[in-house]
Amino acid sequence: MDTTVGTQPEPTEAPQPRRPIFDLEKTVHKVTTRDGWLGDYDFAWLCTPVLPWMKTKKSRAPPFYALDADLPLLLAIVCGFQHALAMLAGLITPPIIFASALSLDGKLSAYMISASLISCGILSLVQMSRIHLFGRFYLGTGLITVVGTSFATLSTAFSIFTAMYKNGTCPMITNADGTTARGPCPDAYGYLLGTSMVCSFLNMGLSFVPPRILKRIFPPIVTGTVIVMIGASLIGESGVLNWGGGSNDCHNRPETGIFQLCPTIFAPKPLPWGSPEFIGLGFLSFVTIILTDIFASPFLKNASIIVGLVVGCIVAGAAGYIDGSSIKTAPAITFLWVHTFKIRVYGPAVLPMLAVYISLAMEAIGDIAASAEASRVAVDGLEFDSRIQGGVLADGIGGFLSACFTNAPLSIFAQNNGVIVITRCANRSAGRWCCFFLILFGILGKISGVFLAIPNSVLGGVTTFLFASVMTSGMRVLTYLKWNRRDRFILAAALSFGVGNLLVPEWYGHLFDGVDNPSAGLQGFLDSITIILETPFLSAGLIALILNLILPAEEVMQSNIVVHEGGDEVDPEAQIAERAHDDPESIDEKDRDVKKAPIEPVH
């Protein structure tokens, strides 16, 4: 009989007791005691403005509340409300722009705003969860990662809608004077939703790809380029146009027709596009955002976009520019599916929407990393990888459910990470209260009517700042590059297509004019290629992706690297280039071969 003693297994940790789903005693204590409501948080610090004549005094920083810390009830409500305010402008902007692009009536436009708020509140709860599925796979990030309608969809939708009006899927109206204008086309939005449902399965599949592979395929050179071009295209296609009076046909300043004045000739105070009154209202909202960020309390700084909207609307209302009909016609209470759209798939939009979902996955990876860092949890390792996997999966499932909720594809909102940093509260209780407020705002239909009554110029001044913030987020991603010759080459090639397309939108309009009598299938394929090429961030991102995969990585000549006493690396070639720029005559033959004449490091 074998009496050999084998290696003993490592001791395992004792199983942790399962936390009850509902603790009655703890809940009663939280609701009925001062400590349960207020805790030791410094609410005065959160609400105190920074005015020029006030003496600044150092105060103790509020405690940091981690993911599952015991959070005071009032702080959870306040921080949740602040998260909701930080998201609000980004949630109401896409449905307003969609409705304007498709010439939809006020009732349908107000419903789209309500549907956006409700669906984003519900699906943010899914994204903030961390439901274990099987093995190492989860659903959700377990962080305060709230979602909203993706701005990437806006730019692509503009190209899709333009193609639909061009090929007759959507009607064009001929006015009495012979001019044409876009007619109402709710079916186009149904096509967008149906196509989004089909393409959302791509993100579900990508979520099961190891994050390290996704990061290798979509490095910062690709994701940063895409985000920069998304922001830039939205500024030109929506932000500045609305600032001038409207992004509909009125910006062409026709001499006749209902769009002779902005937003239409039926507005309370219609004016030609670009009138100083419109520019002034937008500028007022823009400056209010800046002043709020300089002087306001930490609470209001994260709601500066809403403050800009409020101030602009107050002045516009006093001057008579607000049409209150949308408020009167909006229902007091509403919910999802009060209005519905015919869900269908538009073939030519499949390829562009697949590209959109790839960009959403790229965006999710960066935003989840930022959320993890702000929440003070691990930003590497298996736990972090599972958060990325769960977040991308929730994005894909959210895209499918969002279309079922009559809303466009969603993405994780990065601006809420700033709320976590400022308030020092990463607790998911605050996130759940945020979702509660979003759903409440959506159910109260009159609130959507108020949002719809915001003048275009006020909305344009705010959204221009919002879209520029998207651009700067992309620039921040690009700062992670080494900026070697390969990176500069890829970025230059990508921006050649993206910026060129942005400045000359009709660049690809006649690309396939030489194709005679194409079949329906071929025409759909050609239309999809045209849509991709006519969408700046898709064309730029595609070029960056391809070049990043095929161009070999640059080899670093270690013999050329010199380390000085401080430990910093110095590249002699870079020193020679700098000297050649400052004093070309100082470069001699020895400098032309750094291996023979190494340059001493600069101390």
PLY file of the C-alpha trace (Angstrom):
ply
format ascii 1.0
element vertex 603
property float x
property float y
property float z
element edge 602
property int vertex1
property int vertex2
end_header
0.00 0.00 0.00
1.34 3.42 -0.95
1.83 5.51 2.17
3.52 8.43 0.41
2.18 11.75 1.58
1.45 14.01 -1.39
1.53 17.79 -1.57
-1.28 19.25 0.48
-3.61 21.65 -1.31
-3.45 25.34 -0.50
-5.94 26.41 2.13
-8.96 28.15 0.68
-10.62 31.25 2.04
-13.72 30.74 4.09
-16.81 31.59 2.05
-18.08 35.06 2.70
-21.59 35.27 4.12
-24.07 36.35 1.46
-25.37 39.84 2.04
-29.14 40.00 2.36
-30.94 41.64 -0.54
-32.95 43.81 1.83
-31.82 44.62 5.37
-34.87 46.04 7.17
-32.99 47.14 10.30
-30.33 48.98 8.31
-32.96 50.65 6.12
-34.94 51.89 9.13
-31.74 53.28 10.68
-30.81 55.09 7.46
-34.24 56.66 7.01
-34.90 57.64 10.62
-31.53 58.94 11.89
-29.46 62.03 11.18
-26.38 59.90 10.58
-28.26 57.82 8.03
-29.32 60.91 6.11
-26.24 63.15 6.37
-23.27 61.10 7.57
-20.09 63.20 7.91
-20.04 64.60 4.36
-19.21 68.31 3.92
-22.26 69.52 1.99
-21.17 73.14 2.47
-18.03 72.43 0.42
-20.14 70.86 -2.33
-22.45 73.88 -2.63
-20.11 76.84 -1.93
-19.26 78.97 -5.01
-15.81 80.37 -5.69
-16.34 84.14 -6.03
-13.52 86.67 -6.65
-14.10 88.60 -3.41
-14.36 85.52 -1.22
-11.38 84.52 0.89
-10.44 80.98 0.10
-9.77 78.80 3.08
-8.52 75.30 3.17
-11.14 72.77 4.19
-10.98 69.09 4.92
-11.69 67.05 1.82
-14.89 65.01 2.06
-14.45 61.27 2.61
-14.29 59.03 -0.45
-17.22 56.64 -0.77
-16.21 53.45 -2.58
-18.45 51.21 -4.68
-20.18 49.41 -1.83
-19.59 51.83 1.05
-22.40 52.82 3.41
-23.58 56.01 1.73
-25.69 58.64 3.53
-29.14 58.83 1.97
-29.11 62.56 1.24
-25.66 62.33 -0.37
-26.87 59.45 -2.58
-29.84 61.56 -3.73
-27.76 64.71 -4.28
-24.98 62.92 -6.17
-27.52 60.97 -8.20
-29.28 64.20 -9.15
-25.93 65.71 -10.13
-25.12 62.70 -12.33
-28.53 63.13 -14.00
-27.90 66.85 -14.62
-24.46 66.09 -16.08
-26.10 63.69 -18.55
-29.23 65.64 -19.37
-27.97 67.82 -22.22
-26.32 64.83 -23.88
-29.53 62.80 -23.65
-31.96 65.34 -25.05
-29.71 66.57 -27.88
-29.75 63.47 -30.17
-33.55 63.00 -30.29
-34.04 66.73 -30.95
-31.52 66.55 -33.81
-33.05 63.33 -35.19
-36.52 64.86 -35.15
-35.30 68.03 -36.86
-33.44 66.08 -39.56
-36.59 64.07 -40.35
-39.05 67.01 -40.06
-41.12 65.23 -37.39
-43.99 66.96 -35.62
-43.89 68.26 -32.04
-45.75 65.36 -30.39
-43.46 62.73 -31.90
-40.37 64.82 -31.12
-41.41 65.19 -27.46
-42.01 61.44 -27.24
-38.51 60.73 -28.62
-37.00 62.87 -25.85
-39.02 61.01 -23.19
-38.08 57.63 -24.68
-34.41 58.61 -24.63
-34.54 59.56 -20.94
-36.47 56.47 -19.86
-34.46 53.95 -21.87
-31.14 55.47 -20.76
-32.25 55.28 -17.13
-33.28 51.63 -17.43
-30.23 50.51 -19.41
-27.84 52.42 -17.14
-29.07 50.15 -14.33
-28.07 47.17 -16.48
-24.65 48.66 -17.22
-23.98 49.43 -13.53
-24.84 45.88 -12.49
-22.26 43.12 -12.38
-24.25 39.97 -13.02
-22.17 36.80 -13.20
-23.14 34.77 -16.26
-20.78 31.79 -16.45
-17.06 31.18 -16.11
-15.28 34.53 -16.14
-18.02 36.36 -18.02
-20.25 39.08 -16.57
-22.96 41.49 -17.64
-22.22 45.10 -16.72
-19.22 46.82 -15.21
-20.21 47.14 -11.56
-19.23 50.82 -11.71
-21.15 54.09 -12.17
-21.04 53.71 -15.94
-24.19 55.40 -17.16
-25.22 55.26 -20.81
-26.76 57.72 -23.24
-27.56 58.03 -26.93
-24.29 57.84 -28.82
-23.12 60.92 -30.70
-21.41 58.55 -33.14
-24.86 57.51 -34.36
-25.77 61.11 -35.17
-23.06 61.63 -37.75
-23.81 58.30 -39.44
-27.57 58.89 -39.31
-27.19 62.18 -41.19
-25.59 60.29 -44.10
-28.22 57.53 -43.94
-31.12 59.99 -43.90
-29.61 61.97 -46.79
-29.38 58.77 -48.85
-33.00 57.92 -48.03
-34.27 61.30 -49.18
-32.14 61.05 -52.30
-33.36 57.58 -53.36
-37.03 58.25 -52.60
-37.38 56.21 -49.41
-38.31 59.47 -47.69
-40.55 62.07 -49.38
-39.45 65.45 -50.67
-42.08 68.21 -50.63
-42.33 70.65 -53.54
-43.48 74.09 -52.42
-45.68 76.42 -54.46
-42.65 78.40 -55.59
-40.94 75.28 -56.92
-38.46 74.84 -54.08
-38.16 71.46 -52.36
-37.90 70.56 -48.69
-37.68 67.37 -46.68
-41.04 65.93 -45.71
-41.77 64.10 -42.45
-40.19 60.64 -42.50
-40.72 58.62 -39.31
-40.07 55.45 -41.34
-36.42 56.49 -41.67
-36.08 56.41 -37.89
-37.69 52.96 -37.88
-35.10 51.82 -40.43
-32.35 53.19 -38.17
-33.74 51.30 -35.15
-34.13 48.03 -37.03
-30.65 48.19 -38.49
-29.28 49.00 -35.04
-30.95 45.90 -33.56
-29.27 43.64 -36.12
-25.84 45.25 -35.79
-25.89 45.17 -31.97
-25.00 41.46 -32.11
-21.52 42.51 -33.25
-20.81 44.11 -29.87
-22.19 41.09 -28.07
-19.70 38.97 -29.98
-16.81 41.39 -29.40
-17.42 41.24 -25.65
-16.15 37.64 -25.60
-12.89 38.59 -27.33
-10.06 39.02 -24.77
-9.61 42.74 -23.97
-5.90 42.61 -24.78
-6.75 41.63 -28.38
-9.32 44.41 -28.65
-6.74 46.91 -27.41
-4.26 45.63 -29.97
-6.75 46.00 -32.83
-8.09 49.36 -31.60
-5.15 51.22 -30.07
-5.25 54.96 -29.19
-4.17 55.93 -32.73
-7.50 54.51 -33.99
-9.84 55.38 -31.13
-8.48 58.91 -30.71
-8.86 59.66 -34.42
-12.45 58.38 -34.42
-13.46 60.43 -31.37
-11.85 63.63 -32.72
-13.68 63.28 -36.03
-17.02 62.52 -34.31
-16.81 65.78 -32.37
-15.60 67.80 -35.36
-18.34 66.52 -37.69
-21.09 67.20 -35.14
-19.88 70.78 -34.66
-20.20 71.40 -38.39
-23.35 69.37 -39.07
-25.39 70.44 -36.06
-23.79 72.66 -33.41
-22.83 75.78 -35.33
-25.80 75.49 -37.72
-28.22 75.54 -34.79
-26.26 78.38 -33.19
-26.94 80.44 -36.31
-30.69 79.73 -36.15
-31.34 76.17 -37.29
-29.82 73.09 -38.93
-32.80 72.61 -41.27
-33.03 74.11 -44.75
-33.20 77.63 -43.32
-29.41 77.75 -43.06
-29.28 77.92 -46.88
-31.26 81.20 -46.64
-33.75 80.48 -49.46
-35.61 83.51 -50.81
-39.04 81.84 -50.56
-40.76 79.00 -48.69
-41.32 78.24 -45.00
-37.55 78.09 -44.38
-36.97 81.60 -45.65
-36.54 82.50 -41.98
-35.29 80.41 -39.03
-36.43 78.11 -37.61
-39.47 78.59 -39.88
-41.62 81.53 -40.90
-44.22 80.36 -38.33
-41.92 80.87 -35.31
-42.77 83.63 -32.78
-39.80 85.77 -33.93
-38.37 84.32 -37.16
-35.13 85.80 -38.47
-32.71 85.02 -41.31
-30.07 82.43 -40.50
-26.98 83.95 -38.89
-28.80 87.01 -37.53
-26.98 88.76 -34.66
-29.89 88.02 -32.32
-29.39 84.28 -32.81
-25.61 84.54 -32.52
-26.01 86.56 -29.32
-28.35 84.06 -27.66
-25.99 81.19 -28.42
-23.00 83.20 -27.22
-24.80 83.98 -23.97
-25.29 80.27 -23.28
-21.68 79.57 -24.24
-20.28 82.26 -21.93
-22.56 81.09 -19.10
-20.93 77.66 -19.28
-17.48 79.26 -18.95
-18.49 81.52 -16.04
-20.16 78.61 -14.26
-16.99 76.57 -14.50
-14.93 79.46 -13.10
-17.08 80.72 -10.24
-19.74 78.10 -9.43
-19.73 75.51 -6.68
-18.48 71.97 -7.35
-22.12 70.87 -7.62
-22.98 73.35 -10.39
-19.68 72.91 -12.25
-20.74 69.44 -13.29
-24.10 70.83 -14.41
-22.66 73.80 -16.33
-24.31 72.67 -19.59
-27.75 72.76 -17.97
-26.97 76.16 -16.39
-26.12 77.48 -19.86
-29.41 76.17 -21.23
-31.41 77.67 -18.36
-29.85 81.14 -18.64
-30.21 81.15 -22.42
-33.86 80.09 -22.21
-34.66 82.76 -19.61
-33.31 85.51 -21.85
-34.84 83.99 -25.01
-38.22 83.68 -23.30
-38.11 87.29 -22.09
-37.28 88.41 -25.63
-40.14 86.39 -27.13
-38.18 83.70 -28.99
-39.71 80.66 -27.28
-42.69 78.87 -28.81
-44.67 77.27 -25.99
-46.84 75.10 -28.22
-44.69 72.02 -27.58
-45.30 72.37 -23.84
-49.06 72.69 -24.31
-49.32 69.67 -26.63
-47.00 67.42 -24.58
-48.85 64.93 -22.34
-48.55 65.22 -18.58
-47.52 61.57 -18.25
-45.98 59.36 -20.90
-43.96 56.16 -21.24
-42.31 53.92 -23.80
-44.31 52.72 -26.82
-46.87 55.54 -26.65
-45.63 56.10 -30.19
-44.03 53.36 -32.24
-42.02 53.11 -35.44
-42.03 50.45 -38.15
-38.91 48.42 -37.34
-37.20 47.46 -40.58
-33.64 46.90 -41.75
-32.17 49.31 -44.32
-29.61 47.27 -46.24
-27.23 50.10 -47.24
-27.00 51.17 -43.57
-25.81 47.79 -42.25
-22.09 48.28 -42.96
-22.04 51.85 -41.58
-23.90 50.78 -38.42
-21.51 47.88 -37.90
-18.71 50.43 -38.00
-20.63 52.53 -35.46
-20.89 49.60 -33.07
-17.16 48.94 -33.43
-16.55 52.57 -32.46
-18.91 52.13 -29.48
-16.84 49.15 -28.30
-13.65 51.22 -28.63
-15.24 54.08 -26.74
-16.51 51.74 -24.00
-13.02 50.34 -23.31
-11.57 53.80 -22.69
-14.54 55.03 -20.66
-14.58 51.94 -18.43
-10.87 52.39 -17.73
-11.50 56.02 -16.77
-14.44 55.01 -14.55
-12.33 52.36 -12.81
-9.56 54.86 -12.19
-11.99 57.46 -10.82
-13.62 54.81 -8.62
-10.24 53.71 -7.23
-10.51 50.09 -8.28
-8.02 47.99 -10.23
-7.23 49.18 -13.77
-5.52 45.96 -14.82
-5.74 42.27 -14.11
-8.57 39.76 -14.41
-11.11 41.84 -12.49
-10.57 44.84 -14.74
-10.73 42.67 -17.87
-14.04 41.27 -16.67
-15.37 44.81 -16.22
-14.45 45.63 -19.83
-15.99 42.39 -21.06
-19.18 43.01 -19.07
-19.37 46.64 -20.19
-19.01 45.84 -23.90
-21.59 43.04 -23.57
-24.00 45.39 -21.80
-23.41 47.93 -24.60
-24.41 45.33 -27.20
-27.47 44.12 -25.30
-28.31 47.75 -24.53
-28.17 48.57 -28.24
-30.71 45.84 -28.98
-33.02 46.77 -26.10
-32.64 50.47 -26.84
-34.05 49.91 -30.32
-36.92 47.96 -28.73
-37.45 51.04 -26.53
-37.63 53.21 -29.72
-34.27 54.82 -29.00
-31.02 54.98 -31.00
-27.85 53.05 -29.97
-26.32 53.91 -26.61
-22.77 54.37 -25.37
-21.12 54.93 -21.99
-21.00 58.60 -21.00
-17.51 59.74 -19.99
-18.51 63.07 -18.41
-19.90 61.33 -15.34
-16.37 60.34 -14.35
-15.82 64.00 -13.55
-18.77 63.89 -11.15
-17.17 60.93 -9.35
-13.87 62.80 -9.00
-15.44 66.06 -7.81
-17.93 64.57 -5.34
-15.55 61.78 -4.21
-18.47 59.40 -4.45
-18.15 56.24 -6.56
-20.96 54.44 -4.77
-23.47 52.75 -7.04
-26.34 53.95 -4.84
-25.76 57.41 -6.33
-25.87 55.84 -9.79
-29.18 54.18 -9.05
-30.67 57.48 -7.90
-29.39 59.00 -11.16
-31.35 56.36 -13.08
-34.43 57.10 -10.98
-34.28 60.81 -11.87
-33.76 60.08 -15.58
-36.78 57.75 -15.68
-38.83 60.32 -13.74
-37.87 63.11 -16.16
-38.91 60.90 -19.06
-42.28 59.91 -17.57
-43.19 63.56 -16.90
-44.07 64.44 -20.49
-44.23 68.18 -19.92
-40.50 68.19 -19.19
-39.87 66.85 -22.70
-42.09 69.63 -24.04
-39.93 72.17 -22.20
-36.75 70.70 -23.71
-38.32 70.81 -27.17
-39.17 74.51 -26.73
-35.49 75.45 -26.31
-34.60 77.85 -29.18
-32.18 76.47 -31.75
-29.62 79.19 -31.12
-29.51 78.45 -27.36
-29.24 74.74 -28.04
-26.55 75.39 -30.65
-24.38 77.44 -28.29
-24.51 74.64 -25.72
-24.11 71.67 -28.07
-21.18 73.31 -29.86
-19.37 73.30 -26.52
-20.56 69.74 -25.87
-19.34 68.47 -29.23
-16.02 70.30 -28.80
-15.65 68.45 -25.50
-15.95 65.22 -27.48
-13.12 66.42 -29.71
-10.88 67.21 -26.77
-11.56 63.74 -25.35
-10.21 62.31 -28.59
-7.17 64.59 -28.41
-6.50 63.36 -24.89
-6.53 59.77 -26.18
-4.03 60.76 -28.88
-1.63 62.08 -26.23
-0.92 58.46 -25.28
0.91 58.03 -28.60
4.70 58.00 -28.81
4.41 60.36 -31.79
7.08 58.56 -33.76
7.16 58.66 -37.54
4.73 55.72 -37.83
2.11 57.38 -35.60
2.38 60.68 -37.45
2.09 58.92 -40.81
-1.06 56.98 -39.80
-2.72 60.05 -38.31
-1.92 62.20 -41.35
-3.38 59.61 -43.72
-6.53 59.18 -41.61
-7.14 62.91 -41.23
-6.63 63.42 -44.97
-9.83 61.48 -45.55
-11.71 62.58 -42.44
-11.04 66.32 -42.58
-11.29 66.39 -46.39
-14.70 64.74 -46.17
-15.73 67.14 -43.41
-14.82 70.23 -45.42
-16.15 68.95 -48.77
-19.13 66.69 -47.93
-20.05 66.06 -51.57
-16.59 64.61 -52.28
-17.93 61.08 -52.84
-21.37 62.04 -54.12
-20.62 61.03 -57.72
-18.23 58.14 -57.05
-20.45 55.48 -58.65
-22.20 57.56 -61.30
-20.48 55.46 -63.98
-22.19 52.25 -62.86
-25.01 51.68 -65.34
-28.27 50.02 -64.29
-27.05 48.34 -61.11
-29.23 45.66 -59.56
-31.02 46.38 -56.30
-28.44 44.40 -54.33
-25.49 46.10 -56.00
-27.07 49.52 -55.57
-27.55 48.85 -51.86
-23.90 47.84 -51.54
-22.73 50.95 -53.39
-24.94 53.11 -51.18
-23.43 51.56 -48.05
-19.90 52.26 -49.31
-20.91 55.85 -50.07
-22.38 56.31 -46.60
-19.16 55.06 -44.98
-17.02 57.34 -47.12
-19.32 60.33 -46.55
-19.16 59.92 -42.74
-15.93 61.61 -41.60
-15.21 59.51 -38.52
-15.89 56.23 -40.36
-13.59 57.00 -43.28
-10.83 58.33 -40.99
-11.18 55.45 -38.54
-11.12 52.87 -41.33
-7.87 54.27 -42.75
-6.28 54.42 -39.28
-7.35 50.85 -38.53
-5.99 49.42 -41.79
-2.67 51.27 -41.65
-2.14 50.37 -38.00
-2.52 46.68 -38.86
-0.30 46.61 -41.97
2.49 49.07 -41.15
5.36 47.46 -39.24
6.25 48.84 -35.84
9.32 51.07 -35.70
12.42 49.53 -34.19
14.03 51.56 -31.44
17.80 51.70 -31.85
18.87 51.05 -28.29
22.48 51.99 -29.16
21.24 55.51 -29.87
19.58 55.93 -26.49
21.63 57.64 -23.78
20.57 57.74 -20.15
21.73 60.67 -18.09
22.13 60.82 -14.34
18.47 61.61 -13.70
17.42 58.38 -15.39
15.69 60.05 -18.39
16.35 58.73 -21.89
17.79 61.04 -24.52
17.70 60.30 -28.24
20.75 61.83 -30.00
18.84 61.92 -33.31
16.20 64.11 -31.70
18.92 66.40 -30.32
20.52 66.76 -33.75
17.14 67.56 -35.34
16.52 70.24 -32.72
19.97 71.76 -33.28
19.47 71.69 -37.04
16.23 73.62 -36.63
17.78 76.26 -34.34
21.20 76.59 -36.05
21.62 74.68 -39.34
25.29 75.68 -39.65
26.14 73.85 -36.41
25.55 70.43 -38.02
28.77 68.84 -39.33
29.66 65.52 -40.88
30.10 63.85 -37.51
26.52 64.61 -36.62
25.32 62.72 -39.67
26.26 59.41 -38.11
25.18 59.27 -34.50
26.75 55.86 -34.04
30.22 57.30 -34.72
29.68 60.52 -32.85
27.27 59.97 -29.92
25.87 63.12 -28.43
26.35 63.73 -24.75
23.13 63.92 -22.76
21.82 67.28 -21.67
21.78 67.65 -17.89
0 1
1 2
2 3
3 4
4 5
5 6
6 7
7 8
8 9
9 10
10 11
11 12
12 13
13 14
14 15
15 16
16 17
17 18
18 19
19 20
20 21
21 22
22 23
23 24
24 25
25 26
26 27
27 28
28 29
29 30
30 31
31 32
32 33
33 34
34 35
35 36
36 37
37 38
38 39
39 40
40 41
41 42
42 43
43 44
44 45
45 46
46 47
47 48
48 49
49 50
50 51
51 52
52 53
53 54
54 55
55 56
56 57
57 58
58 59
59 60
60 61
61 62
62 63
63 64
64 65
65 66
66 67
67 68
68 69
69 70
70 71
71 72
72 73
73 74
74 75
75 76
76 77
77 78
78 79
79 80
80 81
81 82
82 83
83 84
84 85
85 86
86 87
87 88
88 89
89 90
90 91
91 92
92 93
93 94
94 95
95 96
96 97
97 98
98 99
99 100
100 101
101 102
102 103
103 104
104 105
105 106
106 107
107 108
108 109
109 110
110 111
111 112
112 113
113 114
114 115
115 116
116 117
117 118
118 119
119 120
120 121
121 122
122 123
123 124
124 125
125 126
126 127
127 128
128 129
129 130
130 131
131 132
132 133
133 134
134 135
135 136
136 137
137 138
138 139
139 140
140 141
141 142
142 143
143 144
144 145
145 146
146 147
147 148
148 149
149 150
150 151
151 152
152 153
153 154
154 155
155 156
156 157
157 158
158 159
159 160
160 161
161 162
162 163
163 164
164 165
165 166
166 167
167 168
168 169
169 170
170 171
171 172
172 173
173 174
174 175
175 176
176 177
177 178
178 179
179 180
180 181
181 182
182 183
183 184
184 185
185 186
186 187
187 188
188 189
189 190
190 191
191 192
192 193
193 194
194 195
195 196
196 197
197 198
198 199
199 200
200 201
201 202
202 203
203 204
204 205
205 206
206 207
207 208
208 209
209 210
210 211
211 212
212 213
213 214
214 215
215 216
216 217
217 218
218 219
219 220
220 221
221 222
222 223
223 224
224 225
225 226
226 227
227 228
228 229
229 230
230 231
231 232
232 233
233 234
234 235
235 236
236 237
237 238
238 239
239 240
240 241
241 242
242 243
243 244
244 245
245 246
246 247
247 248
248 249
249 250
250 251
251 252
252 253
253 254
254 255
255 256
256 257
257 258
258 259
259 260
260 261
261 262
262 263
263 264
264 265
265 266
266 267
267 268
268 269
269 270
270 271
271 272
272 273
273 274
274 275
275 276
276 277
277 278
278 279
279 280
280 281
281 282
282 283
283 284
284 285
285 286
286 287
287 288
288 289
289 290
290 291
291 292
292 293
293 294
294 295
295 296
296 297
297 298
298 299
299 300
300 301
301 302
302 303
303 304
304 305
305 306
306 307
307 308
308 309
309 310
310 311
311 312
312 313
313 314
314 315
315 316
316 317
317 318
318 319
319 320
320 321
321 322
322 323
323 324
324 325
325 326
326 327
327 328
328 329
329 330
330 331
331 332
332 333
333 334
334 335
335 336
336 337
337 338
338 339
339 340
340 341
341 342
342 343
343 344
344 345
345 346
346 347
347 348
348 349
349 350
350 351
351 352
352 353
353 354
354 355
355 356
356 357
357 358
358 359
359 360
360 361
361 362
362 363
363 364
364 365
365 366
366 367
367 368
368 369
369 370
370 371
371 372
372 373
373 374
374 375
375 376
376 377
377 378
378 379
379 380
380 381
381 382
382 383
383 384
384 385
385 386
386 387
387 388
388 389
389 390
390 391
391 392
392 393
393 394
394 395
395 396
396 397
397 398
398 399
399 400
400 401
401 402
402 403
403 404
404 405
405 406
406 407
407 408
408 409
409 410
410 411
411 412
412 413
413 414
414 415
415 416
416 417
417 418
418 419
419 420
420 421
421 422
422 423
423 424
424 425
425 426
426 427
427 428
428 429
429 430
430 431
431 432
432 433
433 434
434 435
435 436
436 437
437 438
438 439
439 440
440 441
441 442
442 443
443 444
444 445
445 446
446 447
447 448
448 449
449 450
450 451
451 452
452 453
453 454
454 455
455 456
456 457
457 458
458 459
459 460
460 461
461 462
462 463
463 464
464 465
465 466
466 467
467 468
468 469
469 470
470 471
471 472
472 473
473 474
474 475
475 476
476 477
477 478
478 479
479 480
480 481
481 482
482 483
483 484
484 485
485 486
486 487
487 488
488 489
489 490
490 491
491 492
492 493
493 494
494 495
495 496
496 497
497 498
498 499
499 500
500 501
501 502
502 503
503 504
504 505
505 506
506 507
507 508
508 509
509 510
510 511
511 512
512 513
513 514
514 515
515 516
516 517
517 518
518 519
519 520
520 521
521 522
522 523
523 524
524 525
525 526
526 527
527 528
528 529
529 530
530 531
531 532
532 533
533 534
534 535
535 536
536 537
537 538
538 539
539 540
540 541
541 542
542 543
543 544
544 545
545 546
546 547
547 548
548 549
549 550
550 551
551 552
552 553
553 554
554 555
555 556
556 557
557 558
558 559
559 560
560 561
561 562
562 563
563 564
564 565
565 566
566 567
567 568
568 569
569 570
570 571
571 572
572 573
573 574
574 575
575 576
576 577
577 578
578 579
579 580
580 581
581 582
582 583
583 584
584 585
585 586
586 587
587 588
588 589
589 590
590 591
591 592
592 593
593 594
594 595
595 596
596 597
597 598
598 599
599 600
600 601
601 602
